[in-house]
Amino acid sequence: MAVFVPENSKIKMVILTQNNESNAVWYSPIQQNQRNSKSIISSMLRRFDKHKLAKITNVIQFYENGNLIEQINLID
């Protein structure tokens, strides 16, 4: 079974980058679906902070069931 599957993951994280860089979409691990959304978002942010995208990101948006549940603006 795959770890990340768009159709089965509880949380979708949209990473909006700066300066003509490609935006990215990450999905929460399926095995975390039983956890509450805040906990999943927290663990996704920990992984994101270590990624090279963290340095070129303007906004991070989190979606659950297609609805925006949280947005973080990284650039003022």
mmCIF file of the N, C-alpha and C atoms, coordinates in Angstrom:
data_MODEL
# 
_entry.id   MODEL 
# 
loop_
_atom_site.group_PDB 
_atom_site.id 
_atom_site.type_symbol 
_atom_site.label_atom_id 
_atom_site.label_alt_id 
_atom_site.label_comp_id 
_atom_site.label_asym_id 
_atom_site.label_entity_id 
_atom_site.label_seq_id 
_atom_site.pdbx_PDB_ins_code 
_atom_site.Cartn_x 
_atom_site.Cartn_y 
_atom_site.Cartn_z 
_atom_site.occupancy 
_atom_site.B_iso_or_equiv 
_atom_site.pdbx_formal_charge 
_atom_site.auth_seq_id 
_atom_site.auth_comp_id 
_atom_site.auth_asym_id 
_atom_site.auth_atom_id 
_atom_site.pdbx_PDB_model_num 
ATOM 1   N N  . MET A 1 1  ? 0.846   -1.183 0.000   1.00 0.00 ? 1  MET A N  1 
ATOM 2   C CA . MET A 1 1  ? 0.000   0.000  0.000   1.00 0.00 ? 1  MET A CA 1 
ATOM 3   C C  . MET A 1 1  ? 0.895   1.251  0.000   1.00 0.00 ? 1  MET A C  1 
ATOM 4   N N  . ALA A 1 2  ? 0.531   2.224  -0.790  1.00 0.00 ? 2  ALA A N  1 
ATOM 5   C CA . ALA A 1 2  ? 1.301   3.467  -0.888  1.00 0.00 ? 2  ALA A CA 1 
ATOM 6   C C  . ALA A 1 2  ? 1.153   4.293  0.387   1.00 0.00 ? 2  ALA A C  1 
ATOM 7   N N  . VAL A 1 3  ? 2.155   5.111  0.646   1.00 0.00 ? 3  VAL A N  1 
ATOM 8   C CA . VAL A 1 3  ? 2.132   5.967  1.836   1.00 0.00 ? 3  VAL A CA 1 
ATOM 9   C C  . VAL A 1 3  ? 1.315   7.230  1.574   1.00 0.00 ? 3  VAL A C  1 
ATOM 10  N N  . PHE A 1 4  ? 1.466   7.815  0.386   1.00 0.00 ? 4  PHE A N  1 
ATOM 11  C CA . PHE A 1 4  ? 0.767   9.051  0.024   1.00 0.00 ? 4  PHE A CA 1 
ATOM 12  C C  . PHE A 1 4  ? -0.109  8.786  -1.195  1.00 0.00 ? 4  PHE A C  1 
ATOM 13  N N  . VAL A 1 5  ? -1.405  8.945  -1.048  1.00 0.00 ? 5  VAL A N  1 
ATOM 14  C CA . VAL A 1 5  ? -2.329  8.763  -2.162  1.00 0.00 ? 5  VAL A CA 1 
ATOM 15  C C  . VAL A 1 5  ? -3.315  9.928  -2.133  1.00 0.00 ? 5  VAL A C  1 
ATOM 16  N N  . PRO A 1 6  ? -3.320  10.772 -3.180  1.00 0.00 ? 6  PRO A N  1 
ATOM 17  C CA . PRO A 1 6  ? -4.195  11.952 -3.165  1.00 0.00 ? 6  PRO A CA 1 
ATOM 18  C C  . PRO A 1 6  ? -5.648  11.644 -2.811  1.00 0.00 ? 6  PRO A C  1 
ATOM 19  N N  . GLU A 1 7  ? -6.172  10.548 -3.302  1.00 0.00 ? 7  GLU A N  1 
ATOM 20  C CA . GLU A 1 7  ? -7.584  10.225 -3.054  1.00 0.00 ? 7  GLU A CA 1 
ATOM 21  C C  . GLU A 1 7  ? -7.843  9.763  -1.626  1.00 0.00 ? 7  GLU A C  1 
ATOM 22  N N  . ASN A 1 8  ? -6.817  9.274  -0.935  1.00 0.00 ? 8  ASN A N  1 
ATOM 23  C CA . ASN A 1 8  ? -7.010  8.696  0.400   1.00 0.00 ? 8  ASN A CA 1 
ATOM 24  C C  . ASN A 1 8  ? -6.416  9.516  1.525   1.00 0.00 ? 8  ASN A C  1 
ATOM 25  N N  . SER A 1 9  ? -5.544  10.455 1.227   1.00 0.00 ? 9  SER A N  1 
ATOM 26  C CA . SER A 1 9  ? -4.907  11.257 2.268   1.00 0.00 ? 9  SER A CA 1 
ATOM 27  C C  . SER A 1 9  ? -5.904  12.254 2.849   1.00 0.00 ? 9  SER A C  1 
ATOM 28  N N  . LYS A 1 10 ? -5.818  12.483 4.151   1.00 0.00 ? 10 LYS A N  1 
ATOM 29  C CA . LYS A 1 10 ? -6.758  13.376 4.832   1.00 0.00 ? 10 LYS A CA 1 
ATOM 30  C C  . LYS A 1 10 ? -6.472  14.844 4.535   1.00 0.00 ? 10 LYS A C  1 
ATOM 31  N N  . ILE A 1 11 ? -5.188  15.221 4.464   1.00 0.00 ? 11 ILE A N  1 
ATOM 32  C CA . ILE A 1 11 ? -4.801  16.619 4.311   1.00 0.00 ? 11 ILE A CA 1 
ATOM 33  C C  . ILE A 1 11 ? -3.984  16.809 3.039   1.00 0.00 ? 11 ILE A C  1 
ATOM 34  N N  . LYS A 1 12 ? -4.298  17.870 2.305   1.00 0.00 ? 12 LYS A N  1 
ATOM 35  C CA . LYS A 1 12 ? -3.526  18.278 1.136   1.00 0.00 ? 12 LYS A CA 1 
ATOM 36  C C  . LYS A 1 12 ? -2.851  19.596 1.480   1.00 0.00 ? 12 LYS A C  1 
ATOM 37  N N  . MET A 1 13 ? -1.536  19.683 1.268   1.00 0.00 ? 13 MET A N  1 
ATOM 38  C CA . MET A 1 13 ? -0.779  20.899 1.539   1.00 0.00 ? 13 MET A CA 1 
ATOM 39  C C  . MET A 1 13 ? -0.335  21.488 0.203   1.00 0.00 ? 13 MET A C  1 
ATOM 40  N N  . VAL A 1 14 ? -0.763  22.723 -0.070  1.00 0.00 ? 14 VAL A N  1 
ATOM 41  C CA . VAL A 1 14 ? -0.385  23.420 -1.291  1.00 0.00 ? 14 VAL A CA 1 
ATOM 42  C C  . VAL A 1 14 ? 0.694   24.430 -0.927  1.00 0.00 ? 14 VAL A C  1 
ATOM 43  N N  . ILE A 1 15 ? 1.826   24.341 -1.617  1.00 0.00 ? 15 ILE A N  1 
ATOM 44  C CA . ILE A 1 15 ? 2.975   25.193 -1.352  1.00 0.00 ? 15 ILE A CA 1 
ATOM 45  C C  . ILE A 1 15 ? 3.087   26.185 -2.500  1.00 0.00 ? 15 ILE A C  1 
ATOM 46  N N  . LEU A 1 16 ? 2.819   27.451 -2.200  1.00 0.00 ? 16 LEU A N  1 
ATOM 47  C CA . LEU A 1 16 ? 2.869   28.502 -3.212  1.00 0.00 ? 16 LEU A CA 1 
ATOM 48  C C  . LEU A 1 16 ? 4.220   29.208 -3.109  1.00 0.00 ? 16 LEU A C  1 
ATOM 49  N N  . THR A 1 17 ? 5.006   29.087 -4.154  1.00 0.00 ? 17 THR A N  1 
ATOM 50  C CA . THR A 1 17 ? 6.379   29.582 -4.134  1.00 0.00 ? 17 THR A CA 1 
ATOM 51  C C  . THR A 1 17 ? 6.489   30.981 -4.728  1.00 0.00 ? 17 THR A C  1 
ATOM 52  N N  . GLN A 1 18 ? 7.658   31.558 -4.592  1.00 0.00 ? 18 GLN A N  1 
ATOM 53  C CA . GLN A 1 18 ? 7.934   32.887 -5.110  1.00 0.00 ? 18 GLN A CA 1 
ATOM 54  C C  . GLN A 1 18 ? 8.699   32.809 -6.426  1.00 0.00 ? 18 GLN A C  1 
ATOM 55  N N  . ASN A 1 19 ? 8.711   33.906 -7.158  1.00 0.00 ? 19 ASN A N  1 
ATOM 56  C CA . ASN A 1 19 ? 9.547   34.072 -8.345  1.00 0.00 ? 19 ASN A CA 1 
ATOM 57  C C  . ASN A 1 19 ? 9.507   32.937 -9.357  1.00 0.00 ? 19 ASN A C  1 
ATOM 58  N N  . ASN A 1 20 ? 8.514   32.740 -10.070 1.00 0.00 ? 20 ASN A N  1 
ATOM 59  C CA . ASN A 1 20 ? 8.473   31.772 -11.176 1.00 0.00 ? 20 ASN A CA 1 
ATOM 60  C C  . ASN A 1 20 ? 8.909   30.354 -10.824 1.00 0.00 ? 20 ASN A C  1 
ATOM 61  N N  . GLU A 1 21 ? 9.010   30.031 -9.567  1.00 0.00 ? 21 GLU A N  1 
ATOM 62  C CA . GLU A 1 21 ? 9.321   28.658 -9.162  1.00 0.00 ? 21 GLU A CA 1 
ATOM 63  C C  . GLU A 1 21 ? 8.027   27.843 -9.240  1.00 0.00 ? 21 GLU A C  1 
ATOM 64  N N  . SER A 1 22 ? 8.163   26.559 -9.446  1.00 0.00 ? 22 SER A N  1 
ATOM 65  C CA . SER A 1 22 ? 6.985   25.697 -9.521  1.00 0.00 ? 22 SER A CA 1 
ATOM 66  C C  . SER A 1 22 ? 6.368   25.510 -8.139  1.00 0.00 ? 22 SER A C  1 
ATOM 67  N N  . ASN A 1 23 ? 5.046   25.663 -8.077  1.00 0.00 ? 23 ASN A N  1 
ATOM 68  C CA . ASN A 1 23 ? 4.331   25.373 -6.837  1.00 0.00 ? 23 ASN A CA 1 
ATOM 69  C C  . ASN A 1 23 ? 4.343   23.864 -6.622  1.00 0.00 ? 23 ASN A C  1 
ATOM 70  N N  . ALA A 1 24 ? 4.054   23.452 -5.401  1.00 0.00 ? 24 ALA A N  1 
ATOM 71  C CA . ALA A 1 24 ? 4.073   22.021 -5.087  1.00 0.00 ? 24 ALA A CA 1 
ATOM 72  C C  . ALA A 1 24 ? 2.843   21.652 -4.270  1.00 0.00 ? 24 ALA A C  1 
ATOM 73  N N  . VAL A 1 25 ? 2.492   20.385 -4.324  1.00 0.00 ? 25 VAL A N  1 
ATOM 74  C CA . VAL A 1 25 ? 1.391   19.844 -3.525  1.00 0.00 ? 25 VAL A CA 1 
ATOM 75  C C  . VAL A 1 25 ? 1.904   18.603 -2.816  1.00 0.00 ? 25 VAL A C  1 
ATOM 76  N N  . TRP A 1 26 ? 1.712   18.562 -1.511  1.00 0.00 ? 26 TRP A N  1 
ATOM 77  C CA . TRP A 1 26 ? 2.059   17.390 -0.704  1.00 0.00 ? 26 TRP A CA 1 
ATOM 78  C C  . TRP A 1 26 ? 0.784   16.842 -0.086  1.00 0.00 ? 26 TRP A C  1 
ATOM 79  N N  . TYR A 1 27 ? 0.772   15.553 0.165   1.00 0.00 ? 27 TYR A N  1 
ATOM 80  C CA . TYR A 1 27 ? -0.361  14.888 0.803   1.00 0.00 ? 27 TYR A CA 1 
ATOM 81  C C  . TYR A 1 27 ? 0.097   14.241 2.107   1.00 0.00 ? 27 TYR A C  1 
ATOM 82  N N  . SER A 1 28 ? -0.784  14.214 3.071   1.00 0.00 ? 28 SER A N  1 
ATOM 83  C CA . SER A 1 28 ? -0.452  13.596 4.358   1.00 0.00 ? 28 SER A CA 1 
ATOM 84  C C  . SER A 1 28 ? -0.370  12.080 4.201   1.00 0.00 ? 28 SER A C  1 
ATOM 85  N N  . PRO A 1 29 ? 0.463   11.444 5.022   1.00 0.00 ? 29 PRO A N  1 
ATOM 86  C CA . PRO A 1 29 ? 0.542   9.981  4.982   1.00 0.00 ? 29 PRO A CA 1 
ATOM 87  C C  . PRO A 1 29 ? -0.798  9.345  5.368   1.00 0.00 ? 29 PRO A C  1 
ATOM 88  N N  . ILE A 1 30 ? -1.168  8.334  4.656   1.00 0.00 ? 30 ILE A N  1 
ATOM 89  C CA . ILE A 1 30 ? -2.454  7.665  4.887   1.00 0.00 ? 30 ILE A CA 1 
ATOM 90  C C  . ILE A 1 30 ? -2.553  7.120  6.306   1.00 0.00 ? 30 ILE A C  1 
ATOM 91  N N  . GLN A 1 31 ? -1.450  6.624  6.839   1.00 0.00 ? 31 GLN A N  1 
ATOM 92  C CA . GLN A 1 31 ? -1.498  6.045  8.185   1.00 0.00 ? 31 GLN A CA 1 
ATOM 93  C C  . GLN A 1 31 ? -1.799  7.095  9.254   1.00 0.00 ? 31 GLN A C  1 
ATOM 94  N N  . GLN A 1 32 ? -1.755  8.393  8.908   1.00 0.00 ? 32 GLN A N  1 
ATOM 95  C CA . GLN A 1 32 ? -2.082  9.446  9.866   1.00 0.00 ? 32 GLN A CA 1 
ATOM 96  C C  . GLN A 1 32 ? -3.542  9.895  9.778   1.00 0.00 ? 32 GLN A C  1 
ATOM 97  N N  . ASN A 1 33 ? -4.326  9.303  8.917   1.00 0.00 ? 33 ASN A N  1 
ATOM 98  C CA . ASN A 1 33 ? -5.716  9.733  8.717   1.00 0.00 ? 33 ASN A CA 1 
ATOM 99  C C  . ASN A 1 33 ? -6.554  9.725  9.989   1.00 0.00 ? 33 ASN A C  1 
ATOM 100 N N  . GLN A 1 34 ? -6.261  8.847  10.926  1.00 0.00 ? 34 GLN A N  1 
ATOM 101 C CA . GLN A 1 34 ? -7.059  8.775  12.160  1.00 0.00 ? 34 GLN A CA 1 
ATOM 102 C C  . GLN A 1 34 ? -6.714  9.903  13.125  1.00 0.00 ? 34 GLN A C  1 
ATOM 103 N N  . ARG A 1 35 ? -5.590  10.599 12.920  1.00 0.00 ? 35 ARG A N  1 
ATOM 104 C CA . ARG A 1 35 ? -5.181  11.696 13.805  1.00 0.00 ? 35 ARG A CA 1 
ATOM 105 C C  . ARG A 1 35 ? -6.004  12.950 13.492  1.00 0.00 ? 35 ARG A C  1 
ATOM 106 N N  . ASN A 1 36 ? -6.016  13.902 14.434  1.00 0.00 ? 36 ASN A N  1 
ATOM 107 C CA . ASN A 1 36 ? -6.750  15.140 14.166  1.00 0.00 ? 36 ASN A CA 1 
ATOM 108 C C  . ASN A 1 36 ? -5.948  15.993 13.188  1.00 0.00 ? 36 ASN A C  1 
ATOM 109 N N  . SER A 1 37 ? -6.630  16.887 12.509  1.00 0.00 ? 37 SER A N  1 
ATOM 110 C CA . SER A 1 37 ? -6.039  17.686 11.433  1.00 0.00 ? 37 SER A CA 1 
ATOM 111 C C  . SER A 1 37 ? -4.859  18.527 11.911  1.00 0.00 ? 37 SER A C  1 
ATOM 112 N N  . LYS A 1 38 ? -4.971  19.142 13.072  1.00 0.00 ? 38 LYS A N  1 
ATOM 113 C CA . LYS A 1 38 ? -3.892  19.989 13.604  1.00 0.00 ? 38 LYS A CA 1 
ATOM 114 C C  . LYS A 1 38 ? -2.610  19.180 13.806  1.00 0.00 ? 38 LYS A C  1 
ATOM 115 N N  . SER A 1 39 ? -2.750  17.977 14.288  1.00 0.00 ? 39 SER A N  1 
ATOM 116 C CA . SER A 1 39 ? -1.595  17.110 14.504  1.00 0.00 ? 39 SER A CA 1 
ATOM 117 C C  . SER A 1 39 ? -0.927  16.739 13.179  1.00 0.00 ? 39 SER A C  1 
ATOM 118 N N  . ILE A 1 40 ? -1.729  16.436 12.187  1.00 0.00 ? 40 ILE A N  1 
ATOM 119 C CA . ILE A 1 40 ? -1.195  16.097 10.863  1.00 0.00 ? 40 ILE A CA 1 
ATOM 120 C C  . ILE A 1 40 ? -0.484  17.303 10.263  1.00 0.00 ? 40 ILE A C  1 
ATOM 121 N N  . ILE A 1 41 ? -1.095  18.476 10.358  1.00 0.00 ? 41 ILE A N  1 
ATOM 122 C CA . ILE A 1 41 ? -0.495  19.699 9.825   1.00 0.00 ? 41 ILE A CA 1 
ATOM 123 C C  . ILE A 1 41 ? 0.834   19.973 10.507  1.00 0.00 ? 41 ILE A C  1 
ATOM 124 N N  . SER A 1 42 ? 0.890   19.805 11.795  1.00 0.00 ? 42 SER A N  1 
ATOM 125 C CA . SER A 1 42 ? 2.120   20.025 12.546  1.00 0.00 ? 42 SER A CA 1 
ATOM 126 C C  . SER A 1 42 ? 3.243   19.117 12.047  1.00 0.00 ? 42 SER A C  1 
ATOM 127 N N  . SER A 1 43 ? 2.947   17.856 11.827  1.00 0.00 ? 43 SER A N  1 
ATOM 128 C CA . SER A 1 43 ? 3.979   16.932 11.353  1.00 0.00 ? 43 SER A CA 1 
ATOM 129 C C  . SER A 1 43 ? 4.375   17.242 9.912   1.00 0.00 ? 43 SER A C  1 
ATOM 130 N N  . MET A 1 44 ? 3.437   17.678 9.088   1.00 0.00 ? 44 MET A N  1 
ATOM 131 C CA . MET A 1 44 ? 3.769   18.068 7.715   1.00 0.00 ? 44 MET A CA 1 
ATOM 132 C C  . MET A 1 44 ? 4.675   19.297 7.710   1.00 0.00 ? 44 MET A C  1 
ATOM 133 N N  . LEU A 1 45 ? 4.411   20.245 8.604   1.00 0.00 ? 45 LEU A N  1 
ATOM 134 C CA . LEU A 1 45 ? 5.248   21.442 8.677   1.00 0.00 ? 45 LEU A CA 1 
ATOM 135 C C  . LEU A 1 45 ? 6.664   21.114 9.147   1.00 0.00 ? 45 LEU A C  1 
ATOM 136 N N  . ARG A 1 46 ? 6.802   20.156 10.044  1.00 0.00 ? 46 ARG A N  1 
ATOM 137 C CA . ARG A 1 46 ? 8.144   19.741 10.484  1.00 0.00 ? 46 ARG A CA 1 
ATOM 138 C C  . ARG A 1 46 ? 8.943   19.195 9.307   1.00 0.00 ? 46 ARG A C  1 
ATOM 139 N N  . ARG A 1 47 ? 8.313   18.376 8.473   1.00 0.00 ? 47 ARG A N  1 
ATOM 140 C CA . ARG A 1 47 ? 8.995   17.842 7.298   1.00 0.00 ? 47 ARG A CA 1 
ATOM 141 C C  . ARG A 1 47 ? 9.298   18.955 6.303   1.00 0.00 ? 47 ARG A C  1 
ATOM 142 N N  . PHE A 1 48 ? 8.351   19.871 6.127   1.00 0.00 ? 48 PHE A N  1 
ATOM 143 C CA . PHE A 1 48 ? 8.521   20.979 5.190   1.00 0.00 ? 48 PHE A CA 1 
ATOM 144 C C  . PHE A 1 48 ? 9.691   21.877 5.590   1.00 0.00 ? 48 PHE A C  1 
ATOM 145 N N  . ASP A 1 49 ? 9.841   22.163 6.860   1.00 0.00 ? 49 ASP A N  1 
ATOM 146 C CA . ASP A 1 49 ? 10.910  23.049 7.331   1.00 0.00 ? 49 ASP A CA 1 
ATOM 147 C C  . ASP A 1 49 ? 12.300  22.537 6.955   1.00 0.00 ? 49 ASP A C  1 
ATOM 148 N N  . LYS A 1 50 ? 12.447  21.241 6.762   1.00 0.00 ? 50 LYS A N  1 
ATOM 149 C CA . LYS A 1 50 ? 13.734  20.638 6.405   1.00 0.00 ? 50 LYS A CA 1 
ATOM 150 C C  . LYS A 1 50 ? 13.941  20.552 4.894   1.00 0.00 ? 50 LYS A C  1 
ATOM 151 N N  . HIS A 1 51 ? 12.919  20.901 4.123   1.00 0.00 ? 51 HIS A N  1 
ATOM 152 C CA . HIS A 1 51 ? 12.967  20.750 2.671   1.00 0.00 ? 51 HIS A CA 1 
ATOM 153 C C  . HIS A 1 51 ? 13.467  22.032 2.011   1.00 0.00 ? 51 HIS A C  1 
ATOM 154 N N  . LYS A 1 52 ? 14.066  21.908 0.837   1.00 0.00 ? 52 LYS A N  1 
ATOM 155 C CA . LYS A 1 52 ? 14.589  23.076 0.119   1.00 0.00 ? 52 LYS A CA 1 
ATOM 156 C C  . LYS A 1 52 ? 13.481  24.061 -0.280  1.00 0.00 ? 52 LYS A C  1 
ATOM 157 N N  . LEU A 1 53 ? 12.266  23.605 -0.408  1.00 0.00 ? 53 LEU A N  1 
ATOM 158 C CA . LEU A 1 53 ? 11.147  24.495 -0.744  1.00 0.00 ? 53 LEU A CA 1 
ATOM 159 C C  . LEU A 1 53 ? 10.889  25.540 0.343   1.00 0.00 ? 53 LEU A C  1 
ATOM 160 N N  . ALA A 1 54 ? 11.270  25.251 1.553   1.00 0.00 ? 54 ALA A N  1 
ATOM 161 C CA . ALA A 1 54 ? 10.993  26.160 2.678   1.00 0.00 ? 54 ALA A CA 1 
ATOM 162 C C  . ALA A 1 54 ? 11.604  27.544 2.445   1.00 0.00 ? 54 ALA A C  1 
ATOM 163 N N  . LYS A 1 55 ? 12.699  27.609 1.717   1.00 0.00 ? 55 LYS A N  1 
ATOM 164 C CA . LYS A 1 55 ? 13.396  28.880 1.495   1.00 0.00 ? 55 LYS A CA 1 
ATOM 165 C C  . LYS A 1 55 ? 12.764  29.736 0.407   1.00 0.00 ? 55 LYS A C  1 
ATOM 166 N N  . ILE A 1 56 ? 11.909  29.152 -0.423  1.00 0.00 ? 56 ILE A N  1 
ATOM 167 C CA . ILE A 1 56 ? 11.340  29.903 -1.545  1.00 0.00 ? 56 ILE A CA 1 
ATOM 168 C C  . ILE A 1 56 ? 9.809   29.941 -1.515  1.00 0.00 ? 56 ILE A C  1 
ATOM 169 N N  . THR A 1 57 ? 9.220   29.678 -0.362  1.00 0.00 ? 57 THR A N  1 
ATOM 170 C CA . THR A 1 57 ? 7.762   29.604 -0.244  1.00 0.00 ? 57 THR A CA 1 
ATOM 171 C C  . THR A 1 57 ? 7.171   30.898 0.307   1.00 0.00 ? 57 THR A C  1 
ATOM 172 N N  . ASN A 1 58 ? 6.084   31.351 -0.310  1.00 0.00 ? 58 ASN A N  1 
ATOM 173 C CA . ASN A 1 58 ? 5.337   32.516 0.159   1.00 0.00 ? 58 ASN A CA 1 
ATOM 174 C C  . ASN A 1 58 ? 4.195   32.123 1.085   1.00 0.00 ? 58 ASN A C  1 
ATOM 175 N N  . VAL A 1 59 ? 3.413   31.130 0.659   1.00 0.00 ? 59 VAL A N  1 
ATOM 176 C CA . VAL A 1 59 ? 2.182   30.750 1.365   1.00 0.00 ? 59 VAL A CA 1 
ATOM 177 C C  . VAL A 1 59 ? 2.048   29.234 1.369   1.00 0.00 ? 59 VAL A C  1 
ATOM 178 N N  . ILE A 1 60 ? 1.558   28.724 2.485   1.00 0.00 ? 60 ILE A N  1 
ATOM 179 C CA . ILE A 1 60 ? 1.212   27.304 2.579   1.00 0.00 ? 60 ILE A CA 1 
ATOM 180 C C  . ILE A 1 60 ? -0.274  27.226 2.908   1.00 0.00 ? 60 ILE A C  1 
ATOM 181 N N  . GLN A 1 61 ? -1.003  26.433 2.141   1.00 0.00 ? 61 GLN A N  1 
ATOM 182 C CA . GLN A 1 61 ? -2.434  26.247 2.370   1.00 0.00 ? 61 GLN A CA 1 
ATOM 183 C C  . GLN A 1 61 ? -2.702  24.774 2.662   1.00 0.00 ? 61 GLN A C  1 
ATOM 184 N N  . PHE A 1 62 ? -3.603  24.524 3.603   1.00 0.00 ? 62 PHE A N  1 
ATOM 185 C CA . PHE A 1 62 ? -3.980  23.159 3.965   1.00 0.00 ? 62 PHE A CA 1 
ATOM 186 C C  . PHE A 1 62 ? -5.464  22.960 3.665   1.00 0.00 ? 62 PHE A C  1 
ATOM 187 N N  . TYR A 1 63 ? -5.755  21.868 2.990   1.00 0.00 ? 63 TYR A N  1 
ATOM 188 C CA . TYR A 1 63 ? -7.123  21.538 2.607   1.00 0.00 ? 63 TYR A CA 1 
ATOM 189 C C  . TYR A 1 63 ? -7.518  20.186 3.180   1.00 0.00 ? 63 TYR A C  1 
ATOM 190 N N  . GLU A 1 64 ? -8.773  20.110 3.619   1.00 0.00 ? 64 GLU A N  1 
ATOM 191 C CA . GLU A 1 64 ? -9.361  18.847 4.055   1.00 0.00 ? 64 GLU A CA 1 
ATOM 192 C C  . GLU A 1 64 ? -10.702 18.718 3.359   1.00 0.00 ? 64 GLU A C  1 
ATOM 193 N N  . ASN A 1 65 ? -10.902 17.636 2.642   1.00 0.00 ? 65 ASN A N  1 
ATOM 194 C CA . ASN A 1 65 ? -12.130 17.420 1.871   1.00 0.00 ? 65 ASN A CA 1 
ATOM 195 C C  . ASN A 1 65 ? -12.402 18.578 0.914   1.00 0.00 ? 65 ASN A C  1 
ATOM 196 N N  . GLY A 1 66 ? -11.356 19.136 0.330   1.00 0.00 ? 66 GLY A N  1 
ATOM 197 C CA . GLY A 1 66 ? -11.499 20.216 -0.637  1.00 0.00 ? 66 GLY A CA 1 
ATOM 198 C C  . GLY A 1 66 ? -11.720 21.586 -0.040  1.00 0.00 ? 66 GLY A C  1 
ATOM 199 N N  . ASN A 1 67 ? -11.786 21.688 1.279   1.00 0.00 ? 67 ASN A N  1 
ATOM 200 C CA . ASN A 1 67 ? -12.019 22.969 1.950   1.00 0.00 ? 67 ASN A CA 1 
ATOM 201 C C  . ASN A 1 67 ? -10.734 23.483 2.577   1.00 0.00 ? 67 ASN A C  1 
ATOM 202 N N  . LEU A 1 68 ? -10.447 24.769 2.367   1.00 0.00 ? 68 LEU A N  1 
ATOM 203 C CA . LEU A 1 68 ? -9.278  25.396 2.991   1.00 0.00 ? 68 LEU A CA 1 
ATOM 204 C C  . LEU A 1 68 ? -9.504  25.448 4.496   1.00 0.00 ? 68 LEU A C  1 
ATOM 205 N N  . ILE A 1 69 ? -8.593  24.831 5.274   1.00 0.00 ? 69 ILE A N  1 
ATOM 206 C CA . ILE A 1 69 ? -8.771  24.803 6.729   1.00 0.00 ? 69 ILE A CA 1 
ATOM 207 C C  . ILE A 1 69 ? -7.715  25.652 7.440   1.00 0.00 ? 69 ILE A C  1 
ATOM 208 N N  . GLU A 1 70 ? -6.608  25.933 6.757   1.00 0.00 ? 70 GLU A N  1 
ATOM 209 C CA . GLU A 1 70 ? -5.567  26.787 7.368   1.00 0.00 ? 70 GLU A CA 1 
ATOM 210 C C  . GLU A 1 70 ? -4.675  27.341 6.266   1.00 0.00 ? 70 GLU A C  1 
ATOM 211 N N  . GLN A 1 71 ? -4.218  28.569 6.496   1.00 0.00 ? 71 GLN A N  1 
ATOM 212 C CA . GLN A 1 71 ? -3.274  29.208 5.573   1.00 0.00 ? 71 GLN A CA 1 
ATOM 213 C C  . GLN A 1 71 ? -2.190  29.891 6.381   1.00 0.00 ? 71 GLN A C  1 
ATOM 214 N N  . ILE A 1 72 ? -0.945  29.712 5.955   1.00 0.00 ? 72 ILE A N  1 
ATOM 215 C CA . ILE A 1 72 ? 0.196   30.325 6.631   1.00 0.00 ? 72 ILE A CA 1 
ATOM 216 C C  . ILE A 1 72 ? 0.933   31.186 5.624   1.00 0.00 ? 72 ILE A C  1 
ATOM 217 N N  . ASN A 1 73 ? 1.050   32.474 5.900   1.00 0.00 ? 73 ASN A N  1 
ATOM 218 C CA . ASN A 1 73 ? 1.796   33.403 5.056   1.00 0.00 ? 73 ASN A CA 1 
ATOM 219 C C  . ASN A 1 73 ? 3.215   33.497 5.600   1.00 0.00 ? 73 ASN A C  1 
ATOM 220 N N  . LEU A 1 74 ? 4.189   33.143 4.783   1.00 0.00 ? 74 LEU A N  1 
ATOM 221 C CA . LEU A 1 74 ? 5.574   33.143 5.238   1.00 0.00 ? 74 LEU A CA 1 
ATOM 222 C C  . LEU A 1 74 ? 6.313   34.421 4.875   1.00 0.00 ? 74 LEU A C  1 
ATOM 223 N N  . ILE A 1 75 ? 5.835   35.144 3.889   1.00 0.00 ? 75 ILE A N  1 
ATOM 224 C CA . ILE A 1 75 ? 6.457   36.389 3.452   1.00 0.00 ? 75 ILE A CA 1 
ATOM 225 C C  . ILE A 1 75 ? 5.504   37.534 3.769   1.00 0.00 ? 75 ILE A C  1 
ATOM 226 N N  . ASP A 1 76 ? 6.026   38.561 4.424   1.00 0.00 ? 76 ASP A N  1 
ATOM 227 C CA . ASP A 1 76 ? 5.181   39.722 4.772   1.00 0.00 ? 76 ASP A CA 1 
ATOM 228 C C  . ASP A 1 76 ? 5.035   40.662 3.603   1.00 0.00 ? 76 ASP A C  1 
# 
